[in-house]
Amino acid sequence: MGSVALVTDSTAHLQAGAESACGVTVVPLQVVIDDEVYDEGSAAATPEKVAEALREKRAVSTSRPAPAVFAELYERLATEGATEILSVHLSAEVSGTFESALVASRNAPVPVTCVDTRQVGVATGYAVESAAAVLAGGGTTAEAATAARARAATATSLFYVNTLEYLRRGGRVGAAAAVFGGVLAVKPLLGIVEGLIVPQAKVRTAAKAIAQLEAMAVEAAGEQQVEVCVAHLAAEERALQMAERLADRLGEQVVPGRDGSPVRCLELGGVLGAHVGPGMLAICVAPVPDSPV
């Protein structure tokens, strides 16, 4: 059987060590601050610097990798011995990254299967890790792609933002929704449904919003074995407290992450952070598959 190379993008937020352990190549998206372009993860585009730029009302935007970036990567992977490539990415509804990968795949020197997870952030990362498990177990590229799509489809991504303004600026929600939320001082709870960011609830206070977010995550877990991650931007203390509460509420249902913690906690990278703003809290609940293949 030939070698299958696995590719994803920097918004997937793979668990520490997963990139090398699973043999995943990560393509960075870009953060643009005052017309300066930086790769996500670089010292100039840390979450802290992105949050600071947003607070200072500087111009912050994001950019997808160009098709040429993927074309060059696919060429290199083939040269290094890959006979097939599986490229797994965040929702095409919120980013052009998948489109860039797809365009590059058409002229790649080896067959490339592109997967639109219709998810963002950690949910995409879980899909990548499921695909890696299938490949490690001797599964085919098609089976790994199916596993990635299935894992993403069963994951629940929920998040709270202090304001819809950053999502409005990036074109991820409509101007009317952002203005409505601001006028009524609504604390919106959002989710990813069919690849799109959609409202889940509107709550009057931050405390009530956070409590409802946790309740929705627990409901999503049901009685299944799940992996759970809490993400934030410039809200570490709140995120750690939320992770502790979820770990207590879900108990033995939670499958610990690679770092051994029951509920993983991380700060979002600059790309997703640029669209949600400081104070954002998110929860991803991903049921664990019965078998990797």
SULGIPE-V632639 format. One record per residue. N is the residue number from 1. PHI is phi in degrees with one decimal (none if undefined). PSI is psi in degrees with one decimal (999 if undefined). Layout:
BEGIN
[[N:PHI:PSI] [N:PHI:PSI]]
END
This chain:
BEGIN
[[1:none:138.6] [2:-73.6:173.1] [3:-87.8:131.7] [4:-108.0:122.3] [5:-92.2:139.1] [6:-111.5:130.2] [7:-126.9:143.2] [8:-145.2:-171.1] [9:-118.9:168.3] [10:-68.5:-15.1] [11:-76.6:-8.8] [12:-70.6:-21.6] [13:50.0:57.4] [14:-60.0:151.2] [15:-63.6:152.1] [16:-55.1:126.7] [17:90.9:-14.8] [18:-68.9:-34.8] [19:-58.8:-48.6] [20:-78.2:-39.3] [21:-64.6:-36.4] [22:-96.3:-3.9] [23:66.7:41.4] [24:-97.5:134.7] [25:-97.7:125.7] [26:-106.3:124.3] [27:-96.4:123.0] [28:-77.3:139.4] [29:-82.8:173.8] [30:-116.4:146.3] [31:-108.9:133.2] [32:-112.8:116.7] [33:-121.5:116.8] [34:51.6:45.5] [35:71.9:2.4] [36:-95.1:130.2] [37:-101.9:128.7] [38:-129.7:143.8] [39:-69.5:138.8] [40:-60.0:134.3] [41:97.5:-11.1] [42:-76.5:163.2] [43:-62.8:-24.8] [44:-86.2:-9.4] [45:-130.5:42.7] [46:-69.4:160.7] [47:-55.9:-38.4] [48:-62.8:-42.5] [49:-71.5:-34.3] [50:-67.3:-44.9] [51:-61.3:-41.0] [52:-63.5:-43.8] [53:-62.8:-39.3] [54:-65.2:-42.9] [55:-62.6:-34.3] [56:-83.3:3.0] [57:59.3:33.4] [58:-79.0:164.1] [59:-75.4:114.9] [60:-127.7:126.9] [61:-144.4:-177.5] [62:-134.4:163.1] [63:-143.2:142.1] [64:-80.1:159.3] [65:-67.8:140.4] [66:-71.0:154.9] [67:-53.8:-32.3] [68:-63.2:-31.2] [69:-64.7:-45.6] [70:-68.0:-39.3] [71:-60.1:-44.0] [72:-64.5:-40.7] [73:-65.0:-47.2] [74:-60.1:-38.7] [75:-62.8:-44.9] [76:-64.5:-44.2] [77:-62.0:-37.8] [78:-66.2:-40.7] [79:-62.6:-33.7] [80:-80.9:-2.7] [81:119.8:-2.0] [82:-69.2:133.9] [83:-103.1:-13.8] [84:-148.2:157.8] [85:-134.1:136.6] [86:-116.2:119.2] [87:-117.1:113.3] [88:-116.1:124.9] [89:-139.1:168.7] [90:-67.0:166.6] [91:-52.9:131.6] [92:-68.0:-14.7] [93:-75.5:-20.4] [94:-118.3:-7.7] [95:-152.3:150.0] [96:-86.7:8.0] [97:-59.4:-47.1] [98:-60.3:-41.4] [99:-61.1:-42.6] [100:-60.4:-43.5] [101:-62.9:-42.2] [102:-65.2:-43.5] [103:-60.1:-46.1] [104:-64.7:-31.6] [105:-65.1:-25.5] [106:-68.0:-25.8] [107:-118.9:19.6] [108:-71.3:151.9] [109:-73.4:-13.8] [110:-132.7:161.0] [111:-61.3:133.9] [112:-123.1:126.0] [113:-103.2:120.7] [114:-103.4:132.8] [115:-118.4:123.1] [116:-92.8:108.8] [117:-71.6:-16.5] [118:57.5:31.1] [119:-136.0:176.2] [120:-136.0:160.0] [121:61.8:-136.8] [122:-59.3:-33.7] [123:-61.4:-37.0] [124:-65.8:-40.2] [125:-60.1:-43.2] [126:-62.1:-38.0] [127:-63.0:-40.7] [128:-63.6:-44.3] [129:-65.8:-34.2] [130:-66.5:-40.4] [131:-62.2:-42.0] [132:-62.2:-38.7] [133:-64.3:-38.9] [134:-64.6:-45.9] [135:-63.8:-39.8] [136:-64.9:-29.0] [137:-86.3:6.3] [138:92.2:8.7] [139:-72.6:163.8] [140:-82.4:168.6] [141:-60.2:-42.4] [142:-61.8:-41.7] [143:-66.3:-38.9] [144:-66.3:-40.4] [145:-63.3:-41.3] [146:-63.0:-41.1] [147:-63.8:-40.7] [148:-63.3:-46.1] [149:-63.6:-41.4] [150:-65.2:-43.9] [151:-63.3:-43.0] [152:-64.6:-39.1] [153:-67.4:-30.3] [154:-90.0:-10.3] [155:-76.8:149.9] [156:-117.1:123.5] [157:-114.9:119.0] [158:-128.5:144.2] [159:-153.4:155.5] [160:-116.1:135.9] [161:-126.4:148.2] [162:-68.0:-31.6] [163:-151.4:150.7] [164:-86.8:-0.8] [165:-58.9:-42.6] [166:-67.8:-37.9] [167:-66.6:-36.3] [168:-64.5:-44.6] [169:-59.3:-37.9] [170:-84.7:1.9] [171:77.4:17.2] [172:-89.1:-19.4] [173:-136.0:159.8] [174:-73.0:154.4] [175:-61.3:-38.1] [176:-62.7:-41.8] [177:-64.5:-39.8] [178:-66.5:-43.8] [179:-64.8:-43.9] [180:-57.6:-45.9] [181:-63.3:-40.1] [182:-67.8:-42.1] [183:-63.7:-40.9] [184:-91.2:4.8] [185:54.3:37.8] [186:-80.1:138.8] [187:-98.9:101.9] [188:-79.3:140.4] [189:-106.3:128.8] [190:-123.3:163.3] [191:-149.0:169.8] [192:-103.2:118.6] [193:-129.6:120.4] [194:51.9:39.2] [195:84.3:-6.6] [196:-106.6:151.3] [197:-83.9:119.2] [198:-130.8:149.8] [199:-67.1:140.5] [200:-111.5:-34.2] [201:-166.7:160.0] [202:-126.6:122.0] [203:-124.8:148.6] [204:-79.2:-30.8] [205:-126.4:156.7] [206:-62.1:-41.0] [207:-61.2:-43.7] [208:-68.4:-36.1] [209:-63.9:-44.4] [210:-65.3:-41.7] [211:-62.4:-41.8] [212:-69.7:-36.1] [213:-59.9:-45.0] [214:-63.5:-43.0] [215:-62.0:-39.7] [216:-65.9:-36.3] [217:-67.0:-42.9] [218:-62.7:-41.5] [219:-62.8:-40.5] [220:-64.4:-33.5] [221:-68.3:-32.7] [222:57.5:-127.9] [223:-115.0:16.6] [224:-83.1:162.3] [225:-78.4:129.0] [226:-136.9:155.5] [227:-101.4:139.3] [228:-132.2:138.4] [229:-135.9:137.5] [230:-108.4:130.4] [231:-121.8:155.9] [232:-152.5:167.3] [233:-130.5:114.7] [234:56.2:39.9] [235:-147.1:49.3] [236:-62.3:-45.3] [237:-61.2:-46.7] [238:-61.1:-40.3] [239:-66.0:-43.2] [240:-63.3:-40.6] [241:-64.3:-40.6] [242:-63.7:-42.5] [243:-61.2:-41.1] [244:-64.0:-43.9] [245:-64.6:-41.8] [246:-65.3:-39.5] [247:-60.4:-41.3] [248:-66.1:-43.4] [249:-71.2:-35.8] [250:-91.6:-22.5] [251:54.3:-128.0] [252:-74.4:-5.4] [253:-66.6:-27.1] [254:-82.8:127.6] [255:-90.7:119.2] [256:-59.1:151.0] [257:-79.4:-176.5] [258:-62.3:-26.3] [259:-86.2:0.4] [260:89.1:-9.3] [261:-78.7:140.6] [262:-60.2:-47.4] [263:-119.0:115.5] [264:-68.0:144.5] [265:-133.2:130.9] [266:-148.5:162.7] [267:-97.4:134.2] [268:-60.4:149.3] [269:-71.4:173.7] [270:-63.7:-32.1] [271:-67.3:-56.3] [272:-66.7:-37.8] [273:-58.7:-35.4] [274:-63.1:-24.3] [275:-97.1:-12.0] [276:-114.2:-26.3] [277:85.0:163.1] [278:-58.5:144.4] [279:93.3:-6.9] [280:-65.2:139.6] [281:-128.2:135.8] [282:-136.0:152.7] [283:-131.5:131.4] [284:-115.2:127.6] [285:-117.5:117.8] [286:-125.2:108.6] [287:-56.0:140.7] [288:-86.0:127.7] [289:-63.0:150.3] [290:-65.9:-35.8] [291:-147.1:143.4] [292:-68.7:-17.7] [293:-120.4:999]]
END
